[in-house]
Amino acid sequence: MKSKGKYVPMLLLALLLWLAWQQQWWKGPQRPPRVSASGNTSIARANRKNTANTGSYPAILDRHAPLKYTRHARCRMACRHVTEAEVIEILETGRVNTEKSNPHDEPCPTYALEGYSEEGQHLRVVFAPCEDTTSVVTCIDLDKDWTCSCN
């Protein structure tokens, strides 16, 4: 009977190793691959997967609201070669970055959504839902530092 007790720590260790393997804890956060020449499905799939990790914010942010672009956002988009289609794509599929969002901003809350465009740009777009429309506040390329003279 005593010999059965010595297997319990080994079983617990095996269980912990299996859980670690299932969660892949040692790999850390994964970046989706860039768009390949053959297509862009990997980026869309990565963005869809990231939408699940949005915290409690998306209940307030209408991902299909009409958009209004601030002058600052238009300037940043031009500097960083970001199209309106890419902004809409991030709104619909991006992941909310809770550290860069402020649901208590006045007069409207701000939500920073991040994701990859179909062209492979890693973007953060800040949206401010207010009444019937959502304003695009700014847009940032997270991988490249563009020269820009916007105020």
Secondary structure by P-SEA (a helix, b strand, c coil): caaaaaaaaaaaaaaaaaaaaaacccccccccccccccccaaaaaaaaaacccccccccccccccbbbbcaaaaaaaaaacccaaaaaaaaabbbbcccccccccccbbbbbbbbbccccccbbbbbbbcccccccccccccccccccccc
